[in-house]
Amino acid sequence: MKLAGFVAGIALAFGASGAAAQDDPSVLRWAAPLVPHWDPIVQGSGYGFNQTYLAYAPLTEIDENGNAVPGLAESWTYNAAGDQVTFHLRPGLTFHDGSPVNAEAVKRYLERAQTQTNSALAGDLTSIREITADSETDVTLHLTQVDYQIPLLLGSRVAQITSPVAAEDPAALNQWPVGAGPFRVVEYVPESHIFFEKFDGYWNAENIFIDRVELYAEPEPSQLVAALQTGVYDFAYGLAPSQADLARRAGLDVIAYPVYSAWNLSINVNVPPFDNPAVVDAIRHGINRQELVDVVTFGAGTPTTQPFPAHYVAYDPQSADLWPYDPALARQILADAGFGPGDITVDFAVRNQPGTGQATNELLQAQLAAIGINAQLRVIADWATPFFGKDLALSTYSTTGRESPVQTLTAHFGPRGPLNLSGGYVPEGFDEAIKLARETPLDSPDYAANLQAATRAALQSRALVFTFSLPVTIVKSPRVSDPPLIPGQIHLTGVRISD
């Protein structure tokens, strides 16, 4: 955030006397990198959905264990074939503008997410063939395939339901959210702040104890701890690992929030030299994951070879250490394939990510150099266009994960997966394994085993080399009670602010 924005935040929080504004137990002052899009269909599934969640209620939720639980839909039922699911909405709910939360509203949201030109969610909804509003409260999804992941899929990242009246002007909705979430917008200045007030019509309003959320564009990382310590803000997420000890010494609460995410080295096996499997095998053994954790995350992260955390249902114990760090073996693999030291030079194109991202990329570059691969690091401004267009040879990526583990796997490893830099390529056996996992009911005794088998097949992919997982760090005033630990999501349900 620019200095002017930080000063503006100070001015809003401090009175004429220069003392911190009087503590108000009904107001939460939250610092965050403000999202540019407030229509969840445009915003997509990046971590910014935790901000749009203030205004929107999703069709379903997940609990602390990642299980699908009711949201706007109080229940759901599948047909016997598993290719049709009906969501039963809570009756009598309204959006912030007074329009009804009904089956037609859900239908119109999902159809808009499928078809709107700038939708970031269309690729997540390919299992849905047709949507019918059967009654005021029943909406049925007719599927293109048997898919028991739908209740997980239609959670906070994909199905934050918008008011159909407001969505008649998508551009206006994108700058002023209108949903049925716990808070409604009362003031918005782009790139500065957005203020919310509690919405009593929210389905779980009785467990919302904060009357007002003031969301400010956060200051520079080096200023964040001081701003929280002096009471400018009460709450923030994304604290840099290097600032965690400073925050604790300042008397702030630092919480490592669980996530379904991991950093990876993304490889395009459709272009030289990565079309040679030996080069990828060398990289697999040449990445020192523990060094990344120690140096980049200051010990806060965890080395990993897969996109799921240990003890999660989709985590495959058999793949815990697929590619042990062995730089001597990596160099030998390259030599056996006819590559001498320095023979391989590749374009290592990455996005601008100060802090953790930059440190990760620079250390990966050094580790590749140690096994004889010259990765020429290049930061590009419009990184997303060539990455999602599959036009890069080597890059890095970190995701926030998904509520649906099958969605996570297909996004990373599927032939059309947005995170699969090797477009069209899938590892052998992946399609069959993912189909079986998708067709397994969530309450089946075979679900975990089938899901882990899909993970195991996916990890044979030469397109991704996973490196480490880093929890999202929340830093807050001790006045603010701990939020529920929903993986990858920030909820204010049950949160209180003391005097």
ROPABA-601117 format. One record per residue (C-alpha): residue number from 1; x, y, z. Coordinates in steps of 0.25 Angstrom, whole numbers, plus 5000, padded with zeros to 4 digits. Example, Ala and Ser with C-alpha at 12.3 -4.5 7.8 and 13.67 -1.06 7.14 Angstrom:
BEGIN
+-----+------+------+------+
: num :   xx :   yy :   zz :
+-----+------+------+------+
:   1 : 5049 : 4982 : 5031 :
:   2 : 5055 : 4996 : 5029 :
+-----+------+------+------+
//
This chain:
BEGIN
+-----+------+------+------+
: num :   xx :   yy :   zz :
+-----+------+------+------+
:   1 : 5000 : 5000 : 5000 :
:   2 : 5005 : 5014 : 4997 :
:   3 : 5009 : 5023 : 5009 :
:   4 : 4997 : 5032 : 5006 :
:   5 : 4988 : 5021 : 5008 :
:   6 : 4995 : 5017 : 5021 :
:   7 : 4994 : 5031 : 5026 :
:   8 : 4979 : 5031 : 5022 :
:   9 : 4977 : 5019 : 5031 :
:  10 : 4984 : 5026 : 5043 :
:  11 : 4975 : 5038 : 5041 :
:  12 : 4963 : 5029 : 5041 :
:  13 : 4967 : 5022 : 5054 :
:  14 : 4973 : 5034 : 5062 :
:  15 : 4966 : 5046 : 5067 :
:  16 : 4970 : 5061 : 5068 :
:  17 : 4978 : 5058 : 5081 :
:  18 : 4987 : 5048 : 5074 :
:  19 : 4982 : 5037 : 5083 :
:  20 : 4977 : 5024 : 5078 :
:  21 : 4962 : 5024 : 5075 :
:  22 : 4954 : 5019 : 5086 :
:  23 : 4953 : 5004 : 5086 :
:  24 : 4939 : 5000 : 5081 :
:  25 : 4936 : 4985 : 5084 :
:  26 : 4926 : 4985 : 5072 :
:  27 : 4936 : 4989 : 5062 :
:  28 : 4947 : 4981 : 5055 :
:  29 : 4958 : 4988 : 5048 :
:  30 : 4964 : 4979 : 5038 :
:  31 : 4976 : 4981 : 5029 :
:  32 : 4977 : 4973 : 5016 :
:  33 : 4981 : 4975 : 5002 :
:  34 : 4968 : 4979 : 4997 :
:  35 : 4962 : 4971 : 4985 :
:  36 : 4959 : 4979 : 4972 :
:  37 : 4947 : 4971 : 4969 :
:  38 : 4935 : 4969 : 4978 :
:  39 : 4927 : 4960 : 4969 :
:  40 : 4931 : 4946 : 4973 :
:  41 : 4929 : 4941 : 4959 :
:  42 : 4940 : 4951 : 4955 :
:  43 : 4949 : 4950 : 4967 :
:  44 : 4950 : 4935 : 4966 :
:  45 : 4956 : 4926 : 4976 :
:  46 : 4968 : 4933 : 4981 :
:  47 : 4970 : 4936 : 4995 :
:  48 : 4962 : 4949 : 4993 :
:  49 : 4949 : 4941 : 4994 :
:  50 : 4951 : 4943 : 5009 :
:  51 : 4948 : 4957 : 5007 :
:  52 : 4936 : 4955 : 4998 :
:  53 : 4931 : 4945 : 5008 :
:  54 : 4928 : 4957 : 5018 :
:  55 : 4917 : 4961 : 5008 :
:  56 : 4913 : 4947 : 5002 :
:  57 : 4908 : 4934 : 5008 :
:  58 : 4912 : 4922 : 5000 :
:  59 : 4903 : 4910 : 4997 :
:  60 : 4910 : 4901 : 5006 :
:  61 : 4922 : 4902 : 5016 :
:  62 : 4933 : 4893 : 5022 :
:  63 : 4936 : 4890 : 5036 :
:  64 : 4949 : 4889 : 5043 :
:  65 : 4952 : 4876 : 5037 :
:  66 : 4948 : 4880 : 5023 :
:  67 : 4935 : 4873 : 5023 :
:  68 : 4923 : 4879 : 5015 :
:  69 : 4913 : 4885 : 5024 :
:  70 : 4900 : 4894 : 5022 :
:  71 : 4901 : 4908 : 5017 :
:  72 : 4890 : 4915 : 5010 :
:  73 : 4886 : 4901 : 5007 :
:  74 : 4882 : 4894 : 5019 :
:  75 : 4883 : 4880 : 5013 :
:  76 : 4884 : 4873 : 4999 :
:  77 : 4880 : 4860 : 4993 :
:  78 : 4886 : 4852 : 4982 :
:  79 : 4878 : 4843 : 4972 :
:  80 : 4881 : 4828 : 4972 :
:  81 : 4890 : 4829 : 4960 :
:  82 : 4899 : 4840 : 4966 :
:  83 : 4897 : 4849 : 4954 :
:  84 : 4887 : 4859 : 4960 :
:  85 : 4887 : 4866 : 4973 :
:  86 : 4876 : 4875 : 4979 :
:  87 : 4880 : 4886 : 4989 :
:  88 : 4869 : 4890 : 4999 :
:  89 : 4870 : 4905 : 5003 :
:  90 : 4867 : 4911 : 5016 :
:  91 : 4853 : 4917 : 5015 :
:  92 : 4850 : 4932 : 5017 :
:  93 : 4864 : 4938 : 5014 :
:  94 : 4867 : 4951 : 5007 :
:  95 : 4879 : 4958 : 5000 :
:  96 : 4884 : 4971 : 5005 :
:  97 : 4875 : 4978 : 4995 :
:  98 : 4862 : 4971 : 5000 :
:  99 : 4861 : 4961 : 4988 :
: 100 : 4858 : 4946 : 4992 :
: 101 : 4869 : 4936 : 4994 :
: 102 : 4862 : 4925 : 4986 :
: 103 : 4865 : 4914 : 4976 :
: 104 : 4864 : 4923 : 4964 :
: 105 : 4875 : 4932 : 4970 :
: 106 : 4884 : 4921 : 4972 :
: 107 : 4881 : 4916 : 4957 :
: 108 : 4884 : 4930 : 4952 :
: 109 : 4897 : 4931 : 4959 :
: 110 : 4902 : 4917 : 4955 :
: 111 : 4898 : 4920 : 4940 :
: 112 : 4905 : 4934 : 4941 :
: 113 : 4917 : 4927 : 4946 :
: 114 : 4917 : 4917 : 4935 :
: 115 : 4915 : 4927 : 4924 :
: 116 : 4919 : 4941 : 4927 :
: 117 : 4931 : 4946 : 4919 :
: 118 : 4940 : 4950 : 4930 :
: 119 : 4936 : 4938 : 4939 :
: 120 : 4948 : 4932 : 4947 :
: 121 : 4939 : 4920 : 4951 :
: 122 : 4934 : 4914 : 4938 :
: 123 : 4945 : 4904 : 4938 :
: 124 : 4940 : 4899 : 4952 :
: 125 : 4926 : 4896 : 4948 :
: 126 : 4928 : 4887 : 4936 :
: 127 : 4921 : 4875 : 4943 :
: 128 : 4908 : 4883 : 4943 :
: 129 : 4899 : 4881 : 4930 :
: 130 : 4886 : 4888 : 4934 :
: 131 : 4880 : 4895 : 4946 :
: 132 : 4866 : 4895 : 4950 :
: 133 : 4858 : 4903 : 4960 :
: 134 : 4848 : 4892 : 4965 :
: 135 : 4841 : 4901 : 4976 :
: 136 : 4844 : 4913 : 4984 :
: 137 : 4855 : 4906 : 4992 :
: 138 : 4859 : 4894 : 4984 :
: 139 : 4869 : 4895 : 4973 :
: 140 : 4874 : 4883 : 4965 :
: 141 : 4887 : 4881 : 4958 :
: 142 : 4887 : 4871 : 4946 :
: 143 : 4901 : 4867 : 4944 :
: 144 : 4910 : 4862 : 4932 :
: 145 : 4916 : 4851 : 4941 :
: 146 : 4914 : 4844 : 4954 :
: 147 : 4920 : 4854 : 4963 :
: 148 : 4919 : 4854 : 4979 :
: 149 : 4928 : 4865 : 4980 :
: 150 : 4918 : 4876 : 4977 :
: 151 : 4914 : 4879 : 4992 :
: 152 : 4929 : 4882 : 4994 :
: 153 : 4931 : 4889 : 4981 :
: 154 : 4920 : 4899 : 4984 :
: 155 : 4926 : 4905 : 4996 :
: 156 : 4932 : 4919 : 4999 :
: 157 : 4942 : 4919 : 4987 :
: 158 : 4932 : 4916 : 4976 :
: 159 : 4917 : 4918 : 4981 :
: 160 : 4916 : 4931 : 4988 :
: 161 : 4902 : 4934 : 4984 :
: 162 : 4900 : 4948 : 4978 :
: 163 : 4887 : 4956 : 4978 :
: 164 : 4880 : 4954 : 4964 :
: 165 : 4875 : 4968 : 4964 :
: 166 : 4889 : 4974 : 4966 :
: 167 : 4895 : 4964 : 4956 :
: 168 : 4886 : 4970 : 4945 :
: 169 : 4898 : 4981 : 4945 :
: 170 : 4910 : 4972 : 4947 :
: 171 : 4920 : 4984 : 4946 :
: 172 : 4912 : 4991 : 4957 :
: 173 : 4912 : 4978 : 4966 :
: 174 : 4927 : 4977 : 4964 :
: 175 : 4929 : 4990 : 4971 :
: 176 : 4918 : 4989 : 4981 :
: 177 : 4915 : 4975 : 4986 :
: 178 : 4901 : 4971 : 4989 :
: 179 : 4899 : 4957 : 4995 :
: 180 : 4893 : 4950 : 5007 :
: 181 : 4905 : 4949 : 5016 :
: 182 : 4908 : 4954 : 5030 :
: 183 : 4911 : 4968 : 5026 :
: 184 : 4906 : 4978 : 5016 :
: 185 : 4914 : 4989 : 5010 :
: 186 : 4911 : 5004 : 5015 :
: 187 : 4924 : 5011 : 5009 :
: 188 : 4934 : 5007 : 4999 :
: 189 : 4946 : 5015 : 4994 :
: 190 : 4954 : 5006 : 4984 :
: 191 : 4969 : 5004 : 4988 :
: 192 : 4966 : 5010 : 5002 :
: 193 : 4955 : 5004 : 5010 :
: 194 : 4942 : 4997 : 5010 :
: 195 : 4932 : 4997 : 5022 :
: 196 : 4922 : 4987 : 5026 :
: 197 : 4911 : 4987 : 5036 :
: 198 : 4904 : 4974 : 5041 :
: 199 : 4893 : 4969 : 5033 :
: 200 : 4882 : 4963 : 5043 :
: 201 : 4876 : 4955 : 5031 :
: 202 : 4888 : 4946 : 5030 :
: 203 : 4884 : 4932 : 5033 :
: 204 : 4894 : 4930 : 5045 :
: 205 : 4893 : 4945 : 5050 :
: 206 : 4891 : 4940 : 5064 :
: 207 : 4906 : 4936 : 5064 :
: 208 : 4911 : 4949 : 5058 :
: 209 : 4915 : 4958 : 5070 :
: 210 : 4922 : 4969 : 5062 :
: 211 : 4914 : 4980 : 5058 :
: 212 : 4923 : 4987 : 5048 :
: 213 : 4936 : 4982 : 5040 :
: 214 : 4945 : 4993 : 5034 :
: 215 : 4954 : 4987 : 5024 :
: 216 : 4966 : 4995 : 5020 :
: 217 : 4977 : 4994 : 5010 :
: 218 : 4988 : 4989 : 5018 :
: 219 : 5001 : 4996 : 5020 :
: 220 : 5015 : 4992 : 5016 :
: 221 : 5019 : 4978 : 5023 :
: 222 : 5029 : 4986 : 5031 :
: 223 : 5018 : 4995 : 5037 :
: 224 : 5008 : 4985 : 5040 :
: 225 : 5012 : 4981 : 5053 :
: 226 : 5013 : 4995 : 5058 :
: 227 : 5000 : 4998 : 5053 :
: 228 : 4994 : 4987 : 5060 :
: 229 : 5001 : 4990 : 5073 :
: 230 : 4997 : 5004 : 5073 :
: 231 : 4982 : 5000 : 5071 :
: 232 : 4981 : 5006 : 5056 :
: 233 : 4976 : 4992 : 5053 :
: 234 : 4971 : 4980 : 5061 :
: 235 : 4973 : 4968 : 5051 :
: 236 : 4981 : 4965 : 5039 :
: 237 : 4985 : 4952 : 5031 :
: 238 : 4997 : 4949 : 5022 :
: 239 : 5008 : 4953 : 5032 :
: 240 : 5022 : 4951 : 5027 :
: 241 : 5029 : 4940 : 5034 :
: 242 : 5040 : 4949 : 5037 :
: 243 : 5031 : 4958 : 5045 :
: 244 : 5024 : 4947 : 5054 :
: 245 : 5034 : 4948 : 5065 :
: 246 : 5033 : 4963 : 5065 :
: 247 : 5018 : 4962 : 5066 :
: 248 : 5019 : 4953 : 5078 :
: 249 : 5029 : 4962 : 5085 :
: 250 : 5019 : 4974 : 5082 :
: 251 : 5008 : 4966 : 5090 :
: 252 : 5000 : 4962 : 5078 :
: 253 : 4994 : 4948 : 5076 :
: 254 : 5000 : 4941 : 5064 :
: 255 : 4992 : 4929 : 5059 :
: 256 : 4997 : 4919 : 5048 :
: 257 : 4984 : 4917 : 5040 :
: 258 : 4983 : 4903 : 5034 :
: 259 : 4982 : 4903 : 5019 :
: 260 : 4980 : 4893 : 5007 :
: 261 : 4992 : 4899 : 4999 :
: 262 : 5006 : 4897 : 4995 :
: 263 : 5017 : 4904 : 4987 :
: 264 : 5021 : 4897 : 4974 :
: 265 : 5031 : 4898 : 4963 :
: 266 : 5023 : 4898 : 4950 :
: 267 : 5029 : 4891 : 4938 :
: 268 : 5024 : 4891 : 4923 :
: 269 : 5028 : 4877 : 4918 :
: 270 : 5023 : 4880 : 4904 :
: 271 : 5036 : 4889 : 4902 :
: 272 : 5051 : 4886 : 4902 :
: 273 : 5058 : 4882 : 4911 :
: 274 : 5047 : 4878 : 4920 :
: 275 : 5041 : 4868 : 4909 :
: 276 : 5053 : 4859 : 4913 :
: 277 : 5048 : 4852 : 4926 :
: 278 : 5062 : 4851 : 4931 :
: 279 : 5063 : 4866 : 4933 :
: 280 : 5050 : 4866 : 4941 :
: 281 : 5055 : 4854 : 4950 :
: 282 : 5068 : 4862 : 4953 :
: 283 : 5060 : 4874 : 4957 :
: 284 : 5051 : 4865 : 4966 :
: 285 : 5064 : 4861 : 4974 :
: 286 : 5071 : 4874 : 4973 :
: 287 : 5061 : 4882 : 4981 :
: 288 : 5064 : 4884 : 4996 :
: 289 : 5051 : 4886 : 5002 :
: 290 : 5056 : 4887 : 5016 :
: 291 : 5065 : 4898 : 5012 :
: 292 : 5053 : 4906 : 5006 :
: 293 : 5046 : 4904 : 5019 :
: 294 : 5057 : 4908 : 5028 :
: 295 : 5062 : 4920 : 5019 :
: 296 : 5049 : 4925 : 5013 :
: 297 : 5038 : 4922 : 5024 :
: 298 : 5048 : 4924 : 5036 :
: 299 : 5044 : 4910 : 5040 :
: 300 : 5029 : 4913 : 5039 :
: 301 : 5026 : 4904 : 5027 :
: 302 : 5026 : 4889 : 5024 :
: 303 : 5034 : 4881 : 5013 :
: 304 : 5024 : 4874 : 5004 :
: 305 : 5023 : 4866 : 4991 :
: 306 : 5008 : 4868 : 4990 :
: 307 : 4997 : 4879 : 4990 :
: 308 : 4991 : 4874 : 5003 :
: 309 : 4995 : 4875 : 5017 :
: 310 : 4997 : 4862 : 5025 :
: 311 : 4985 : 4856 : 5032 :
: 312 : 4976 : 4862 : 5022 :
: 313 : 4967 : 4852 : 5015 :
: 314 : 4973 : 4853 : 5001 :
: 315 : 4988 : 4853 : 5006 :
: 316 : 4995 : 4840 : 5002 :
: 317 : 5004 : 4834 : 5012 :
: 318 : 5011 : 4826 : 5001 :
: 319 : 5015 : 4838 : 4994 :
: 320 : 5021 : 4845 : 5007 :
: 321 : 5035 : 4845 : 5001 :
: 322 : 5035 : 4842 : 4987 :
: 323 : 5047 : 4850 : 4982 :
: 324 : 5058 : 4850 : 4993 :
: 325 : 5067 : 4862 : 4992 :
: 326 : 5080 : 4856 : 4986 :
: 327 : 5088 : 4866 : 4978 :
: 328 : 5099 : 4856 : 4974 :
: 329 : 5088 : 4847 : 4968 :
: 330 : 5082 : 4859 : 4961 :
: 331 : 5095 : 4862 : 4954 :
: 332 : 5097 : 4847 : 4951 :
: 333 : 5083 : 4846 : 4944 :
: 334 : 5087 : 4858 : 4936 :
: 335 : 5101 : 4853 : 4932 :
: 336 : 5094 : 4839 : 4928 :
: 337 : 5085 : 4847 : 4919 :
: 338 : 5096 : 4853 : 4912 :
: 339 : 5096 : 4867 : 4919 :
: 340 : 5109 : 4873 : 4925 :
: 341 : 5109 : 4884 : 4935 :
: 342 : 5104 : 4897 : 4929 :
: 343 : 5098 : 4890 : 4916 :
: 344 : 5084 : 4894 : 4921 :
: 345 : 5079 : 4908 : 4921 :
: 346 : 5064 : 4911 : 4923 :
: 347 : 5056 : 4923 : 4924 :
: 348 : 5050 : 4924 : 4939 :
: 349 : 5039 : 4934 : 4937 :
: 350 : 5032 : 4937 : 4950 :
: 351 : 5022 : 4948 : 4955 :
: 352 : 5026 : 4959 : 4964 :
: 353 : 5024 : 4954 : 4978 :
: 354 : 5032 : 4962 : 4988 :
: 355 : 5036 : 4955 : 5001 :
: 356 : 5033 : 4940 : 5002 :
: 357 : 5031 : 4938 : 4986 :
: 358 : 5044 : 4946 : 4983 :
: 359 : 5052 : 4938 : 4993 :
: 360 : 5046 : 4925 : 4988 :
: 361 : 5049 : 4928 : 4974 :
: 362 : 5063 : 4932 : 4977 :
: 363 : 5066 : 4920 : 4985 :
: 364 : 5060 : 4910 : 4975 :
: 365 : 5069 : 4917 : 4964 :
: 366 : 5082 : 4914 : 4973 :
: 367 : 5077 : 4900 : 4976 :
: 368 : 5076 : 4897 : 4961 :
: 369 : 5089 : 4903 : 4958 :
: 370 : 5095 : 4894 : 4968 :
: 371 : 5091 : 4882 : 4960 :
: 372 : 5096 : 4888 : 4947 :
: 373 : 5083 : 4895 : 4941 :
: 374 : 5084 : 4910 : 4938 :
: 375 : 5070 : 4916 : 4941 :
: 376 : 5070 : 4930 : 4937 :
: 377 : 5061 : 4937 : 4946 :
: 378 : 5052 : 4947 : 4940 :
: 379 : 5041 : 4955 : 4947 :
: 380 : 5029 : 4959 : 4937 :
: 381 : 5018 : 4968 : 4940 :
: 382 : 5007 : 4961 : 4932 :
: 383 : 5011 : 4948 : 4937 :
: 384 : 4997 : 4942 : 4938 :
: 385 : 4994 : 4943 : 4923 :
: 386 : 5006 : 4934 : 4918 :
: 387 : 5005 : 4925 : 4931 :
: 388 : 4990 : 4921 : 4929 :
: 389 : 4992 : 4922 : 4914 :
: 390 : 5003 : 4910 : 4916 :
: 391 : 5013 : 4919 : 4909 :
: 392 : 5024 : 4918 : 4919 :
: 393 : 5035 : 4907 : 4921 :
: 394 : 5038 : 4908 : 4936 :
: 395 : 5031 : 4916 : 4947 :
: 396 : 5025 : 4915 : 4961 :
: 397 : 5012 : 4915 : 4967 :
: 398 : 5005 : 4915 : 4981 :
: 399 : 4990 : 4912 : 4982 :
: 400 : 4980 : 4914 : 4994 :
: 401 : 4975 : 4900 : 4991 :
: 402 : 4960 : 4896 : 4989 :
: 403 : 4949 : 4891 : 4998 :
: 404 : 4948 : 4879 : 4988 :
: 405 : 4960 : 4871 : 4988 :
: 406 : 4956 : 4865 : 4974 :
: 407 : 4956 : 4880 : 4969 :
: 408 : 4970 : 4882 : 4975 :
: 409 : 4975 : 4870 : 4967 :
: 410 : 4968 : 4873 : 4954 :
: 411 : 4973 : 4888 : 4955 :
: 412 : 4987 : 4884 : 4957 :
: 413 : 4988 : 4871 : 4948 :
: 414 : 4976 : 4871 : 4939 :
: 415 : 4978 : 4873 : 4924 :
: 416 : 4971 : 4886 : 4924 :
: 417 : 4975 : 4889 : 4939 :
: 418 : 4978 : 4904 : 4940 :
: 419 : 4990 : 4901 : 4949 :
: 420 : 4996 : 4890 : 4939 :
: 421 : 5006 : 4898 : 4931 :
: 422 : 5008 : 4886 : 4923 :
: 423 : 4994 : 4887 : 4916 :
: 424 : 4988 : 4874 : 4911 :
: 425 : 4998 : 4865 : 4918 :
: 426 : 4993 : 4856 : 4929 :
: 427 : 5001 : 4845 : 4937 :
: 428 : 4997 : 4831 : 4933 :
: 429 : 4986 : 4826 : 4941 :
: 430 : 4981 : 4839 : 4946 :
: 431 : 4968 : 4840 : 4938 :
: 432 : 4963 : 4827 : 4943 :
: 433 : 4967 : 4829 : 4957 :
: 434 : 4961 : 4843 : 4958 :
: 435 : 4948 : 4837 : 4952 :
: 436 : 4947 : 4827 : 4963 :
: 437 : 4949 : 4837 : 4973 :
: 438 : 4939 : 4846 : 4968 :
: 439 : 4929 : 4835 : 4967 :
: 440 : 4931 : 4831 : 4982 :
: 441 : 4921 : 4837 : 4991 :
: 442 : 4927 : 4845 : 5002 :
: 443 : 4922 : 4836 : 5013 :
: 444 : 4926 : 4823 : 5006 :
: 445 : 4937 : 4815 : 5014 :
: 446 : 4945 : 4814 : 5001 :
: 447 : 4945 : 4830 : 5000 :
: 448 : 4959 : 4832 : 5006 :
: 449 : 4966 : 4821 : 4999 :
: 450 : 4960 : 4824 : 4986 :
: 451 : 4964 : 4839 : 4988 :
: 452 : 4978 : 4836 : 4992 :
: 453 : 4980 : 4827 : 4980 :
: 454 : 4976 : 4838 : 4971 :
: 455 : 4986 : 4847 : 4978 :
: 456 : 4997 : 4836 : 4977 :
: 457 : 4994 : 4835 : 4962 :
: 458 : 4994 : 4850 : 4960 :
: 459 : 5008 : 4852 : 4967 :
: 460 : 5015 : 4844 : 4956 :
: 461 : 5012 : 4856 : 4947 :
: 462 : 5025 : 4863 : 4942 :
: 463 : 5018 : 4876 : 4941 :
: 464 : 5019 : 4880 : 4956 :
: 465 : 5029 : 4878 : 4967 :
: 466 : 5024 : 4882 : 4980 :
: 467 : 5033 : 4889 : 4990 :
: 468 : 5027 : 4894 : 5003 :
: 469 : 5014 : 4897 : 5010 :
: 470 : 5013 : 4910 : 5018 :
: 471 : 5001 : 4913 : 5027 :
: 472 : 4994 : 4926 : 5026 :
: 473 : 4998 : 4935 : 5038 :
: 474 : 4987 : 4943 : 5045 :
: 475 : 4992 : 4954 : 5054 :
: 476 : 4982 : 4961 : 5063 :
: 477 : 4980 : 4969 : 5076 :
: 478 : 4978 : 4960 : 5088 :
: 479 : 4964 : 4968 : 5089 :
: 480 : 4959 : 4960 : 5078 :
: 481 : 4956 : 4945 : 5081 :
: 482 : 4961 : 4934 : 5072 :
: 483 : 4953 : 4931 : 5059 :
: 484 : 4949 : 4917 : 5056 :
: 485 : 4960 : 4909 : 5049 :
: 486 : 4954 : 4906 : 5036 :
: 487 : 4965 : 4902 : 5027 :
: 488 : 4968 : 4913 : 5017 :
: 489 : 4956 : 4921 : 5021 :
: 490 : 4955 : 4933 : 5031 :
: 491 : 4941 : 4933 : 5038 :
: 492 : 4936 : 4943 : 5048 :
: 493 : 4925 : 4934 : 5053 :
: 494 : 4926 : 4934 : 5068 :
: 495 : 4937 : 4944 : 5069 :
: 496 : 4936 : 4955 : 5080 :
: 497 : 4944 : 4968 : 5083 :
: 498 : 4946 : 4971 : 5098 :
: 499 : 4946 : 4984 : 5104 :
+-----+------+------+------+
//
